[in-house]
Amino acid sequence: MAQYLELDGVFLALADPTRRAVIHRLGRGPASVGELAGEATMTLPSFMKHVRMLESTGLIHTAKSGRVRTCELNRERFAVVENWLAQQRRLWEERTDRLERFVIASTEDPT
Amino acid sequence: MAQYLELDGVFLALADPTRRAVIHRLGRGPASVGELAGEATMTLPSFMKHVRMLESTGLIHTAKSGRVRTCELNRERFAVVENWLAQQRRLWEERTDRLERFVIASTEDPT
């Protein structure tokens, strides 16, 4: 159940262009909330909601030093998405293998 | 912009355990709405909303024959998620390479 909820949160976090833009920017290295907000076309409070959501799902970490809050990507967190996708892919490959075996068995010379 | 909206829809579709369960089941092969709904713990109209959302994002195809609607996974659709993840991963690797070059340059014997 915990993994289900984790996936819900992470996929939901990725379902928004502002949040994906933050992830994309942080892929190049840490940045302050101010820098990140400067690239977004919304008010700071609206932008902060996106930052908080990314943080709550564990996709980013943030830390405050004086008046500056710095955000950093938590790459490991992307594993929940990648593992889920890999799991689906394994199912598809197993199915392809089964179909292949079926076709070979059906076309083998019955004599 | 079109790709942005595509990603929004696909990630949102994946942010729900019922919809992920449908995708998981269809990974083993096509199934009727009736079969799929039997595994879910909700009314058929509620379940159909999930099916329609998966169909609208292109993650599944459905076709009606008589009274039976059959659902099939559209594996190609997962490429939008995989491409986006691969794009982020490339950024991270470029950053690691830059850091590595920086560390090597900083530690090289200056004599």
Backbone of each chain as ProteinMPNN parsed JSONL, in Angstrom:
{"seq_chain_A": "MAQYLELDGVFLALADPTRRAVIHRLGRGPASVGELAGEATMTLPSFMKHVRMLESTGLIHTAKSGRVRTCELNRERFAVVENWLAQQRRLWEERTDRLERFVIASTEDPT", "coords_chain_A": {"N_chain_A": [[0.841, -1.217, 0.0], [1.962, 1.203, 0.79], [3.791, 1.651, -1.251], [2.045, 2.035, -3.354], [0.824, 4.5, -2.675], [3.055, 6.129, -2.691], [3.734, 6.029, -5.425], [1.423, 7.213, -6.492], [1.713, 9.874, -5.539], [4.201, 10.666, -6.645], [3.804, 10.384, -9.44], [1.691, 12.188, -9.711], [2.967, 14.547, -9.01], [4.627, 14.837, -11.182], [2.872, 15.439, -13.153], [2.577, 18.068, -14.021], [3.449, 21.017, -15.734], [4.967, 23.159, -14.599], [6.166, 22.004, -12.352], [7.617, 19.984, -13.602], [9.372, 21.567, -15.018], [10.88, 22.673, -12.954], [12.163, 20.386, -11.99], [13.627, 19.749, -14.25], [15.319, 22.0, -14.441], [16.735, 21.737, -12.008], [18.144, 19.504, -12.555], [20.457, 20.336, -13.679], [21.832, 21.266, -11.563], [21.823, 22.447, -8.084], [19.528, 25.081, -7.052], [18.306, 28.301, -6.003], [15.102, 29.076, -4.501], [14.252, 31.548, -5.359], [15.646, 31.95, -7.826], [14.527, 29.804, -9.3], [11.82, 30.497, -9.251], [11.884, 32.777, -10.739], [11.945, 31.917, -13.331], [9.435, 30.977, -13.714], [6.011, 31.759, -14.549], [4.267, 32.996, -12.491], [2.819, 33.935, -9.286], [4.876, 34.214, -6.322], [3.812, 32.837, -3.991], [2.098, 30.947, -5.256], [3.964, 29.558, -6.736], [5.517, 28.493, -4.691], [3.831, 26.527, -3.685], [4.079, 24.514, -5.563], [6.768, 23.875, -5.21], [6.698, 22.923, -2.592], [5.092, 20.695, -2.943], [6.682, 19.094, -4.575], [8.726, 18.646, -2.777], [7.391, 17.261, -0.725], [6.836, 14.841, -1.936], [9.29, 13.842, -2.115], [10.863, 14.229, -4.343], [12.477, 16.409, -4.569], [14.897, 18.01, -2.415], [14.935, 20.574, 0.067], [16.678, 23.308, 1.584], [17.183, 25.776, 4.068], [19.168, 28.644, 4.275], [19.977, 31.301, 6.032], [18.233, 33.822, 4.452], [17.762, 32.518, 2.196], [16.356, 29.856, 0.406], [17.459, 26.831, -0.721], [17.117, 24.547, -3.403], [17.373, 21.122, -4.258], [17.799, 18.39, -6.439], [16.5, 15.121, -5.856], [17.702, 12.522, -7.016], [17.487, 9.743, -6.634], [14.866, 9.274, -6.012], [13.478, 9.034, -8.333], [13.572, 6.443, -8.945], [11.299, 5.012, -8.118], [9.42, 5.461, -10.106], [10.829, 4.545, -12.337], [11.229, 1.862, -11.634], [8.616, 0.935, -11.583], [7.868, 1.243, -14.269], [9.728, -0.505, -15.432], [8.864, -2.897, -14.391], [6.38, -3.194, -15.687], [7.278, -3.411, -18.283], [8.673, -5.824, -18.177], [6.537, -7.609, -17.903], [5.349, -7.289, -20.428], [7.325, -8.278, -22.044], [7.46, -10.939, -21.215], [4.986, -11.742, -22.098], [5.29, -11.473, -24.857], [7.24, -13.409, -25.239], [5.772, -15.717, -24.531], [3.836, -15.706, -26.561], [5.458, -16.083, -28.741], [6.508, -18.624, -28.263], [4.143, -20.029, -28.496], [3.456, -19.613, -31.178], [5.619, -20.864, -32.43], [5.264, -23.502, -31.512], [2.808, -24.037, -32.703], [3.394, -24.053, -35.382], [5.177, -26.025, -35.76], [6.309, -28.984, -37.37], [3.981, -31.516, -37.38], [4.468, -34.21, -37.808]], "CA_chain_A": [[0.0, 0.0, 0.0], [2.857, 2.366, 0.869], [4.372, 1.898, -2.582], [0.949, 2.569, -4.152], [0.662, 5.913, -2.359], [4.274, 6.775, -3.186], [3.602, 6.181, -6.876], [0.377, 8.224, -6.709], [2.277, 11.198, -5.287], [5.279, 10.991, -7.587], [3.21, 10.597, -10.767], [0.913, 13.429, -9.664], [3.945, 15.644, -8.999], [5.195, 14.973, -12.529], [1.786, 15.769, -14.086], [2.409, 19.521, -14.092], [4.599, 21.58, -16.456], [5.826, 23.97, -13.724], [6.968, 21.097, -11.528], [8.609, 19.317, -14.465], [10.397, 22.566, -15.358], [11.754, 22.77, -11.777], [12.984, 19.164, -12.0], [14.543, 19.892, -15.38], [16.329, 22.996, -14.057], [17.57, 21.197, -10.93], [19.0, 18.474, -13.147], [21.744, 20.98, -14.007], [22.469, 21.613, -10.294], [20.94, 23.114, -7.12], [19.162, 26.479, -7.332], [17.47, 28.891, -4.954], [13.691, 29.241, -4.851], [14.177, 32.805, -6.108], [16.065, 31.665, -9.205], [13.531, 28.923, -9.927], [10.564, 31.245, -9.4], [12.118, 33.76, -11.798], [11.687, 31.28, -14.626], [8.006, 30.628, -13.782], [5.137, 32.929, -14.755], [3.199, 32.983, -11.48], [3.218, 34.606, -8.048], [5.746, 33.386, -5.487], [3.055, 31.859, -3.191], [1.657, 29.849, -6.131], [5.147, 28.779, -7.084], [5.936, 27.756, -3.495], [2.99, 25.324, -3.556], [4.701, 23.487, -6.413], [8.025, 23.466, -4.551], [6.34, 22.098, -1.422], [4.594, 19.391, -3.378], [7.848, 18.317, -5.022], [9.462, 18.248, -1.585], [6.619, 16.279, 0.041], [6.927, 13.544, -2.606], [10.684, 13.41, -2.036], [11.59, 14.402, -5.61], [13.535, 17.399, -4.307], [15.165, 18.397, -1.038], [15.224, 22.008, 0.165], [17.328, 23.672, 2.844], [17.224, 27.231, 4.19], [20.374, 29.207, 4.87], [19.649, 32.73, 6.114], [16.941, 34.09, 3.812], [17.707, 31.807, 0.907], [16.047, 28.418, 0.413], [18.05, 26.181, -1.892], [16.474, 23.28, -3.786], [18.275, 20.162, -4.882], [17.084, 17.217, -6.934], [16.774, 13.844, -5.204], [17.618, 11.617, -8.172], [17.111, 8.375, -6.21], [13.42, 9.185, -5.923], [12.933, 8.692, -9.638], [13.591, 4.982, -9.054], [9.952, 4.43, -7.965], [8.801, 5.51, -11.438], [11.578, 3.665, -13.244], [10.956, 0.472, -11.257], [7.264, 0.587, -12.006], [7.906, 1.097, -15.726], [10.5, -1.714, -15.738], [7.98, -4.015, -14.026], [5.409, -3.349, -16.781], [8.018, -3.861, -19.468], [8.942, -7.262, -17.993], [5.274, -8.298, -18.216], [5.15, -7.26, -21.883], [8.313, -9.177, -22.661], [7.012, -12.303, -20.909], [3.851, -12.028, -22.973], [5.844, -11.66, -26.205], [7.898, -14.732, -25.222], [4.721, -16.749, -24.539], [3.223, -15.713, -27.897], [6.468, -16.629, -29.64], [6.529, -20.079, -28.036], [2.873, -20.547, -29.013], [3.537, -19.602, -32.644], [6.577, -21.909, -32.814], [4.622, -24.798, -31.242], [1.705, -24.223, -33.652], [3.868, -24.21, -36.759], [6.111, -27.156, -35.838], [5.847, -30.119, -38.174], [3.36, -32.472, -36.452], [4.791, -35.618, -38.147]], "C_chain_A": [[0.87, 1.26, 0.0], [3.423, 2.699, -0.504], [3.311, 2.492, -3.52], [0.847, 4.082, -3.95], [1.868, 6.711, -2.839], [4.155, 7.054, -4.679], [2.553, 7.23, -7.216], [0.99, 9.625, -6.626], [3.316, 11.602, -6.319], [4.712, 11.249, -8.983], [2.412, 11.908, -10.801], [1.849, 14.647, -9.711], [4.485, 15.905, -10.409], [4.15, 15.421, -13.564], [1.547, 17.27, -14.21], [3.651, 20.156, -14.728], [5.526, 22.428, -15.585], [6.734, 23.066, -12.898], [8.001, 20.35, -12.375], [9.719, 20.292, -14.841], [11.38, 22.729, -14.196], [12.705, 21.571, -11.759], [14.046, 19.267, -13.088], [15.687, 20.866, -15.012], [17.288, 22.442, -13.003], [18.463, 20.048, -11.411], [20.376, 19.022, -13.486], [22.497, 21.377, -12.735], [21.497, 22.343, -9.381], [20.656, 24.564, -7.511], [18.298, 26.99, -6.192], [16.03, 28.99, -5.449], [13.523, 30.504, -5.701], [14.528, 32.626, -7.581], [15.0, 30.87, -9.947], [12.241, 29.675, -10.212], [10.685, 32.255, -10.534], [11.815, 33.22, -13.176], [10.205, 30.932, -14.802], [7.168, 31.889, -13.923], [3.963, 32.858, -13.788], [3.722, 33.705, -10.24], [4.084, 33.652, -7.225], [4.941, 32.399, -4.625], [2.557, 30.663, -4.018], [2.834, 28.944, -6.454], [5.592, 27.915, -5.908], [5.106, 26.492, -3.278], [3.584, 24.173, -4.373], [5.975, 22.95, -5.761], [7.704, 22.536, -3.389], [5.835, 20.726, -1.83], [5.747, 18.498, -3.84], [8.629, 17.806, -3.812], [8.722, 17.141, -0.824], [6.678, 14.897, -0.608], [8.364, 13.031, -2.618], [11.469, 13.591, -3.319], [12.675, 15.473, -5.492], [13.727, 17.538, -2.789], [15.324, 19.912, -1.034], [15.865, 22.273, 1.526], [17.441, 25.186, 2.889], [18.527, 27.647, 4.862], [20.167, 30.722, 4.842], [18.295, 32.955, 5.468], [16.767, 33.32, 2.51], [17.394, 30.32, 1.1], [16.573, 27.806, -0.885], [17.387, 24.82, -2.13], [17.482, 22.396, -4.509], [17.452, 18.942, -5.298], [17.472, 15.984, -6.117], [16.615, 12.742, -6.256], [17.108, 10.222, -7.804], [15.592, 8.187, -6.249], [12.776, 8.757, -7.236], [12.881, 7.178, -9.847], [12.187, 4.389, -8.923], [9.22, 4.415, -9.309], [9.5, 4.519, -12.372], [11.33, 2.192, -12.923], [9.567, 0.035, -11.721], [7.234, 0.353, -13.52], [8.623, -0.198, -16.122], [9.655, -2.967, -15.466], [6.952, -4.273, -15.145], [6.098, -3.945, -18.007], [8.33, -5.364, -19.393], [7.701, -8.089, -18.332], [5.079, -8.41, -19.722], [6.094, -8.253, -22.559], [7.944, -10.635, -22.414], [5.877, -12.703, -21.85], [4.342, -12.299, -24.398], [6.505, -13.028, -26.297], [6.862, -15.854, -25.307], [4.097, -16.877, -25.924], [4.167, -16.375, -28.893], [6.508, -18.159, -29.523], [5.271, -20.721, -28.63], [2.926, -20.659, -30.54], [4.471, -20.713, -33.115], [5.935, -23.287, -32.645], [3.542, -25.089, -32.28], [2.194, -24.519, -35.055], [4.85, -25.37, -36.899], [5.482, -28.302, -36.617], [5.264, -31.189, -37.242], [3.718, -33.928, -36.738], [5.9, -36.157, -37.261]], "O_chain_A": [[0.574, 2.241, -0.681], [3.526, 3.867, -0.881], [3.617, 3.332, -4.366], [0.791, 4.847, -4.913], [1.726, 7.829, -3.333], [4.434, 8.16, -5.142], [2.755, 8.044, -8.117], [0.808, 10.45, -7.521], [3.318, 12.732, -6.807], [5.092, 12.22, -9.637], [2.451, 12.643, -11.788], [1.553, 15.645, -10.369], [4.764, 17.046, -10.778], [4.492, 15.742, -14.702], [0.423, 17.695, -14.479], [4.775, 19.87, -14.315], [6.739, 22.428, -15.798], [7.929, 23.331, -12.762], [9.122, 20.11, -11.926], [10.877, 19.895, -14.97], [12.578, 22.903, -14.419], [13.906, 21.726, -11.54], [15.208, 18.919, -12.877], [16.861, 20.579, -15.248], [18.499, 22.648, -13.087], [19.423, 19.675, -10.736], [21.347, 18.27, -13.571], [23.659, 21.778, -12.802], [20.455, 22.812, -9.839], [21.448, 25.194, -8.212], [17.64, 26.213, -5.5], [15.771, 28.989, -6.652], [12.74, 30.518, -6.65], [13.808, 33.086, -8.467], [14.618, 31.207, -11.068], [11.639, 29.517, -11.274], [9.701, 32.554, -11.212], [11.469, 33.974, -14.085], [9.768, 30.627, -15.911], [7.567, 32.962, -13.469], [2.816, 32.685, -14.198], [4.903, 34.042, -10.151], [4.03, 32.436, -7.408], [5.329, 31.236, -4.522], [2.586, 29.522, -3.557], [2.713, 27.719, -6.445], [5.99, 26.763, -6.085], [5.61, 25.501, -2.75], [3.592, 23.021, -3.939], [6.231, 21.746, -5.757], [8.343, 21.498, -3.214], [6.105, 19.725, -1.167], [5.785, 17.305, -3.537], [9.131, 16.682, -3.815], [9.344, 16.198, -0.336], [6.582, 13.886, 0.088], [8.628, 11.92, -3.077], [12.62, 13.162, -3.4], [13.666, 15.447, -6.221], [12.835, 17.225, -2.001], [15.793, 20.485, -2.018], [15.621, 21.551, 2.492], [17.755, 25.819, 1.881], [18.933, 27.081, 5.878], [20.18, 31.346, 3.78], [17.305, 32.35, 5.882], [15.758, 33.454, 1.818], [18.073, 29.621, 1.852], [16.189, 28.204, -1.985], [17.135, 24.056, -1.199], [18.327, 22.872, -5.267], [16.532, 18.525, -4.594], [18.631, 15.824, -5.734], [15.56, 12.119, -6.377], [16.381, 9.599, -8.578], [15.098, 7.085, -6.488], [11.681, 8.195, -7.255], [12.247, 6.686, -10.78], [11.898, 3.368, -9.547], [8.489, 3.473, -9.614], [8.855, 3.761, -13.096], [11.233, 1.366, -13.831], [9.376, -1.087, -12.189], [6.643, -0.619, -13.991], [8.185, -0.902, -17.032], [9.72, -3.953, -16.2], [6.69, -5.422, -15.502], [5.58, -4.846, -18.667], [8.263, -6.078, -20.394], [7.8, -9.139, -18.968], [4.699, -9.461, -20.238], [5.726, -8.959, -23.498], [8.097, -11.474, -23.302], [5.812, -13.835, -22.33], [3.877, -13.226, -25.061], [6.358, -13.73, -27.297], [7.039, -16.818, -26.051], [3.856, -17.981, -26.412], [3.741, -17.126, -29.771], [6.536, -18.881, -30.52], [5.328, -21.814, -29.194], [2.501, -21.659, -31.118], [4.167, -21.422, -34.075], [6.047, -24.14, -33.526], [3.368, -26.235, -32.696], [1.493, -25.163, -35.836], [5.307, -25.675, -38.001], [4.279, -28.55, -36.529], [5.984, -31.717, -36.395], [3.31, -34.809, -35.981], [6.298, -37.313, -37.403]]}, "seq_chain_B": "MAQYLELDGVFLALADPTRRAVIHRLGRGPASVGELAGEATMTLPSFMKHVRMLESTGLIHTAKSGRVRTCELNRERFAVVENWLAQQRRLWEERTDRLERFVIASTEDPT", "coords_chain_B": {"N_chain_B": [[4.379, 22.753, -26.666], [2.254, 20.994, -27.07], [3.452, 18.583, -26.396], [3.879, 19.02, -23.715], [1.24, 19.03, -22.682], [0.508, 16.441, -23.315], [2.259, 14.973, -21.657], [1.34, 15.858, -19.159], [-1.228, 14.667, -19.1], [-0.646, 11.913, -19.369], [1.026, 11.378, -17.135], [-0.781, 12.073, -15.112], [-2.745, 10.15, -15.526], [-1.368, 7.923, -14.696], [-1.189, 8.317, -12.023], [-2.873, 6.972, -10.274], [-4.071, 4.224, -8.413], [-6.035, 2.364, -9.344], [-6.066, 2.779, -12.096], [-3.394, 2.169, -12.688], [-3.461, -0.525, -12.017], [-5.109, -1.535, -14.011], [-3.514, -1.091, -16.265], [-1.393, -2.755, -15.593], [-2.681, -5.275, -15.603], [-3.463, -5.402, -18.297], [-1.034, -5.616, -19.456], [-0.515, -8.271, -19.593], [-2.08, -9.061, -21.607], [-4.945, -8.42, -23.828], [-8.169, -7.507, -22.399], [-11.625, -7.735, -21.381], [-13.858, -5.025, -20.456], [-15.575, -5.877, -18.467], [-14.175, -8.04, -17.232], [-11.932, -6.631, -16.274], [-13.173, -4.782, -14.572], [-14.157, -6.48, -12.675], [-12.015, -7.017, -11.068], [-11.665, -4.701, -9.736], [-12.655, -2.642, -6.932], [-15.222, -1.146, -7.097], [-18.091, 0.679, -8.379], [-19.452, -0.049, -11.653], [-19.9, 2.299, -13.323], [-18.11, 4.152, -12.088], [-15.72, 2.818, -12.479], [-15.619, 2.832, -15.255], [-15.024, 5.488, -15.784], [-12.322, 5.617, -15.202], [-11.344, 3.906, -17.183], [-12.045, 5.349, -19.462], [-10.464, 7.604, -19.108], [-7.892, 6.54, -19.309], [-8.035, 5.755, -21.942], [-8.402, 8.207, -23.248], [-5.94, 9.409, -22.9], [-4.432, 7.885, -24.469], [-3.12, 5.658, -23.519], [-4.346, 3.231, -23.463], [-6.24, 1.282, -25.852], [-9.643, 0.866, -26.84], [-12.241, -1.336, -27.98], [-15.453, -2.062, -29.242], [-17.362, -4.977, -29.48], [-20.267, -6.285, -30.307], [-21.824, -6.682, -27.266], [-19.645, -6.454, -25.753], [-16.866, -4.686, -24.575], [-13.574, -4.48, -25.409], [-10.358, -4.042, -24.014], [-7.089, -2.863, -24.724], [-3.607, -2.642, -24.283], [-1.633, 0.203, -25.163], [1.368, 0.101, -25.859], [3.298, 1.773, -27.033], [2.689, 4.297, -26.197], [3.844, 4.726, -23.768], [6.272, 5.692, -24.28], [6.422, 8.49, -24.149], [6.701, 9.069, -21.461], [9.003, 7.609, -20.882], [10.851, 8.843, -22.583], [10.92, 11.401, -21.508], [11.981, 10.888, -18.954], [14.466, 9.853, -19.722], [15.594, 12.084, -20.867], [15.941, 13.742, -18.629], [17.78, 12.212, -17.246], [19.979, 12.326, -18.942], [20.734, 14.992, -18.605], [21.595, 14.879, -15.919], [23.758, 13.199, -16.155], [25.445, 14.695, -17.777], [25.986, 16.741, -16.027], [27.36, 15.384, -13.998], [29.6, 14.618, -15.453], [30.704, 17.152, -15.97], [31.323, 17.978, -13.36], [33.2, 16.059, -12.727], [35.256, 16.603, -14.535], [35.941, 19.096, -13.55], [36.87, 18.461, -10.974], [39.088, 16.868, -11.621], [40.645, 18.736, -13.019], [41.132, 20.52, -10.949], [42.682, 19.07, -9.198], [44.91, 18.427, -10.545], [48.43, 18.259, -10.891], [49.994, 21.283, -10.427], [52.537, 21.962, -11.257]], "CA_chain_B": [[3.191, 22.846, -25.806], [1.495, 19.747, -27.23], [4.14, 17.54, -25.625], [3.615, 19.351, -22.314], [-0.103, 18.582, -22.329], [0.57, 14.983, -23.384], [2.908, 14.492, -20.439], [0.393, 16.115, -18.063], [-2.295, 13.66, -19.131], [-0.12, 10.557, -19.144], [1.445, 11.275, -15.724], [-1.994, 12.099, -14.278], [-3.385, 8.839, -15.681], [-0.583, 6.925, -13.944], [-1.203, 8.695, -10.596], [-4.033, 6.368, -9.612], [-3.839, 2.771, -8.293], [-6.966, 1.596, -10.19], [-5.606, 2.868, -13.493], [-2.15, 1.39, -12.817], [-3.825, -1.954, -11.979], [-5.613, -1.857, -15.357], [-2.339, -1.149, -17.144], [-0.66, -3.959, -15.192], [-3.433, -6.442, -16.09], [-3.431, -5.416, -19.774], [0.328, -5.997, -19.839], [-0.531, -9.727, -19.834], [-2.905, -9.311, -22.788], [-6.221, -7.701, -23.838], [-9.221, -7.987, -21.487], [-12.893, -6.99, -21.497], [-14.14, -4.103, -19.355], [-16.178, -6.69, -17.416], [-13.078, -8.73, -16.524], [-11.115, -5.627, -15.568], [-13.985, -4.199, -13.498], [-14.308, -7.522, -11.655], [-10.861, -6.962, -10.166], [-11.7, -3.412, -9.022], [-13.688, -2.606, -5.878], [-16.029, 0.068, -7.268], [-19.203, 0.47, -9.31], [-19.036, -0.035, -13.059], [-19.747, 3.674, -13.846], [-16.861, 4.737, -11.567], [-14.614, 2.142, -13.146], [-15.588, 3.283, -16.656], [-14.347, 6.799, -15.837], [-10.884, 5.328, -15.272], [-11.074, 3.343, -18.516], [-12.126, 6.452, -20.44], [-9.304, 8.477, -18.954], [-6.746, 5.827, -19.896], [-8.206, 5.779, -23.405], [-8.224, 9.582, -23.752], [-4.505, 9.744, -22.898], [-3.784, 7.017, -25.454], [-2.385, 4.549, -22.894], [-5.031, 2.001, -23.895], [-7.25, 1.364, -26.914], [-10.764, -0.026, -26.571], [-13.073, -1.595, -29.163], [-16.668, -2.761, -28.835], [-17.86, -6.001, -30.392], [-21.527, -6.685, -29.674], [-22.003, -6.016, -25.976], [-18.382, -6.527, -25.007], [-15.81, -3.735, -24.928], [-12.263, -5.052, -25.091], [-9.297, -3.049, -23.823], [-5.76, -3.33, -25.094], [-2.575, -1.671, -23.927], [-0.909, 0.836, -26.266], [2.717, 0.193, -25.268], [4.065, 2.888, -27.619], [2.359, 5.534, -25.495], [4.718, 4.864, -22.607], [7.5, 6.347, -24.731], [6.468, 9.908, -23.74], [7.245, 9.071, -20.097], [10.387, 7.114, -20.921], [11.679, 9.873, -23.209], [11.104, 12.507, -20.56], [12.919, 10.416, -17.924], [15.793, 9.723, -20.341], [16.066, 13.467, -21.064], [16.431, 14.215, -17.323], [18.967, 11.41, -16.92], [21.087, 12.871, -19.749], [21.149, 16.228, -17.914], [22.324, 14.506, -14.701], [25.052, 12.633, -16.546], [26.266, 15.826, -18.25], [26.422, 17.462, -14.831], [28.369, 14.548, -13.345], [30.808, 14.738, -16.284], [31.276, 18.489, -15.745], [31.902, 17.978, -12.011], [34.367, 15.194, -12.779], [36.314, 17.364, -15.217], [36.32, 20.166, -12.639], [37.657, 17.859, -9.895], [40.362, 16.454, -12.208], [41.401, 19.958, -13.316], [41.512, 21.148, -9.675], [43.645, 18.252, -8.465], [46.089, 18.163, -11.369], [49.682, 18.837, -10.388], [50.159, 22.564, -11.124], [53.95, 22.205, -11.635]], "C_chain_B": [[2.381, 21.56, -25.865], [2.117, 18.64, -26.385], [3.926, 17.75, -24.128], [2.288, 18.766, -21.874], [-0.172, 17.059, -22.351], [1.14, 14.414, -22.096], [2.004, 14.695, -19.237], [-0.619, 14.976, -17.978], [-1.79, 12.271, -18.793], [0.307, 10.389, -17.679], [0.219, 11.253, -14.801], [-2.709, 10.744, -14.345], [-2.675, 7.786, -14.83], [-0.629, 7.169, -12.436], [-2.391, 8.109, -9.842], [-3.876, 4.842, -9.59], [-4.773, 1.926, -9.16], [-6.473, 1.601, -11.633], [-4.29, 2.108, -13.689], [-2.444, -0.107, -12.802], [-4.351, -2.405, -13.346], [-4.445, -2.022, -16.319], [-1.548, -2.432, -16.876], [-1.357, -5.205, -15.753], [-3.339, -6.544, -17.604], [-2.03, -5.741, -20.301], [0.415, -7.486, -20.151], [-1.371, -10.079, -21.056], [-4.222, -8.564, -22.696], [-7.231, -8.311, -22.863], [-10.47, -7.15, -21.69], [-13.04, -6.064, -20.29], [-14.712, -4.884, -18.169], [-15.133, -7.405, -16.564], [-12.295, -7.754, -15.664], [-11.88, -5.073, -14.365], [-14.142, -5.186, -12.349], [-13.185, -7.497, -10.643], [-10.842, -5.67, -9.342], [-12.822, -3.409, -7.99], [-14.459, -1.289, -5.976], [-17.159, -0.243, -8.241], [-18.688, 0.557, -10.741], [-18.919, 1.393, -13.613], [-18.466, 4.352, -13.362], [-15.672, 4.118, -12.288], [-14.468, 2.631, -14.591], [-14.902, 4.649, -16.806], [-12.833, 6.597, -15.955], [-10.491, 4.797, -16.653], [-11.058, 4.454, -19.559], [-10.922, 7.38, -20.334], [-8.059, 7.825, -19.559], [-6.82, 5.876, -21.417], [-7.921, 7.176, -23.96], [-6.743, 9.99, -23.782], [-3.736, 8.854, -23.87], [-3.028, 5.853, -24.849], [-3.04, 3.2, -23.198], [-5.931, 2.323, -25.092], [-8.418, 0.494, -26.47], [-11.565, -0.186, -27.854], [-14.276, -2.403, -28.716], [-17.063, -3.767, -29.913], [-19.096, -6.577, -29.73], [-21.676, -5.937, -28.364], [-20.707, -5.968, -25.172], [-17.365, -5.493, -25.498], [-14.47, -4.311, -24.467], [-11.219, -3.951, -25.024], [-7.951, -3.673, -24.148], [-4.763, -2.235, -24.754], [-1.95, -1.088, -25.19], [0.512, 1.132, -25.77], [3.499, 1.415, -25.738], [3.877, 4.178, -26.822], [3.28, 5.791, -24.308], [6.027, 5.564, -22.972], [7.552, 7.801, -24.263], [7.049, 10.025, -22.327], [8.72, 8.668, -20.126], [11.327, 8.149, -21.55], [11.95, 11.017, -22.244], [12.123, 12.111, -19.484], [14.346, 10.342, -18.48], [16.431, 11.106, -20.531], [16.636, 14.019, -19.741], [17.746, 13.518, -16.994], [20.196, 11.93, -17.689], [21.643, 14.126, -19.095], [22.021, 15.901, -16.703], [23.711, 13.991, -15.061], [25.999, 13.726, -17.028], [26.831, 16.58, -17.043], [27.527, 16.685, -14.121], [29.69, 14.649, -14.118], [31.498, 16.078, -16.039], [31.985, 18.542, -14.392], [33.202, 17.182, -12.002], [35.547, 15.929, -13.418], [36.85, 18.461, -14.301], [37.236, 19.625, -11.537], [39.031, 17.466, -10.426], [41.237, 17.683, -12.441], [41.926, 20.589, -12.025], [42.615, 20.379, -8.967], [44.901, 17.953, -9.264], [47.303, 18.9, -10.81], [49.978, 20.151, -11.132], [51.587, 22.829, -11.592], [54.197, 21.892, -13.106]], "O_chain_B": [[1.881, 21.086, -24.845], [1.413, 17.861, -25.743], [3.807, 16.79, -23.367], [2.197, 18.099, -20.843], [-0.832, 16.453, -21.507], [0.577, 13.487, -21.513], [1.902, 13.815, -18.383], [-0.833, 14.399, -16.913], [-2.419, 11.539, -18.03], [-0.012, 9.378, -17.053], [0.187, 10.503, -13.826], [-3.215, 10.254, -13.336], [-3.309, 6.87, -14.308], [-0.168, 6.335, -11.657], [-2.86, 8.701, -8.87], [-3.584, 4.233, -10.619], [-4.361, 0.881, -9.664], [-6.463, 0.57, -12.305], [-4.086, 1.477, -14.727], [-1.771, -0.879, -13.484], [-4.073, -3.521, -13.785], [-4.396, -2.978, -17.093], [-1.095, -3.104, -17.802], [-0.703, -6.086, -16.311], [-3.157, -7.635, -18.144], [-1.872, -6.101, -21.468], [1.306, -7.92, -20.881], [-1.389, -11.228, -21.498], [-4.597, -8.113, -21.614], [-7.15, -9.497, -22.542], [-10.393, -5.999, -22.118], [-12.432, -6.285, -19.243], [-14.388, -4.601, -17.016], [-15.195, -7.379, -15.335], [-12.028, -8.008, -14.489], [-11.319, -4.912, -13.281], [-14.246, -4.787, -11.189], [-13.366, -7.904, -9.496], [-10.095, -5.558, -8.37], [-13.827, -4.099, -8.161], [-14.379, -0.434, -5.093], [-17.178, -1.309, -8.856], [-17.643, 1.148, -11.011], [-17.946, 1.692, -14.305], [-17.806, 5.05, -14.132], [-14.731, 4.817, -12.662], [-13.358, 2.822, -15.087], [-14.276, 4.927, -17.83], [-12.154, 7.303, -16.7], [-9.464, 5.174, -17.216], [-10.183, 4.501, -20.424], [-10.421, 7.88, -21.341], [-7.271, 8.484, -20.237], [-5.803, 6.021, -22.096], [-7.285, 7.32, -25.004], [-6.344, 10.821, -24.598], [-2.536, 9.041, -24.075], [-2.355, 5.12, -25.574], [-2.379, 2.162, -23.193], [-6.323, 3.469, -25.311], [-8.212, -0.514, -25.794], [-11.576, 0.7, -28.708], [-14.146, -3.322, -27.908], [-17.091, -3.446, -31.102], [-19.001, -7.272, -28.718], [-21.657, -4.707, -28.339], [-20.69, -5.49, -24.038], [-17.047, -5.436, -26.686], [-14.27, -4.589, -23.285], [-11.192, -3.047, -25.859], [-7.709, -4.851, -23.883], [-5.044, -1.048, -24.92], [-1.757, -1.8, -26.175], [0.82, 2.239, -25.328], [4.256, 2.018, -24.977], [4.763, 5.031, -26.769], [3.471, 6.935, -23.895], [6.792, 5.974, -22.099], [8.643, 8.305, -24.0], [7.794, 10.959, -22.03], [9.566, 9.294, -19.487], [12.463, 8.312, -21.103], [13.064, 11.536, -22.172], [13.011, 12.891, -19.143], [15.307, 10.715, -17.807], [17.64, 11.274, -20.376], [17.675, 14.678, -19.733], [18.698, 14.143, -16.527], [21.304, 11.967, -17.154], [22.857, 14.316, -19.028], [23.047, 16.541, -16.473], [24.7, 14.288, -14.39], [27.194, 13.7, -16.735], [27.989, 16.998, -17.037], [28.521, 17.27, -13.692], [30.762, 14.752, -13.52], [32.721, 16.14, -15.916], [33.09, 19.072, -14.277], [34.179, 17.57, -11.361], [36.673, 15.886, -12.921], [38.051, 18.727, -14.273], [38.248, 20.241, -11.204], [40.038, 17.701, -9.759], [42.422, 17.681, -12.106], [43.032, 21.129, -12.002], [43.398, 20.964, -8.218], [45.836, 17.324, -8.767], [47.196, 20.024, -10.321], [50.19, 20.132, -12.345], [51.829, 23.831, -12.264], [55.32, 22.039, -13.589]]}, "name": "protein", "num_of_chains": 2, "seq": "MAQYLELDGVFLALADPTRRAVIHRLGRGPASVGELAGEATMTLPSFMKHVRMLESTGLIHTAKSGRVRTCELNRERFAVVENWLAQQRRLWEERTDRLERFVIASTEDPTMAQYLELDGVFLALADPTRRAVIHRLGRGPASVGELAGEATMTLPSFMKHVRMLESTGLIHTAKSGRVRTCELNRERFAVVENWLAQQRRLWEERTDRLERFVIASTEDPT"}
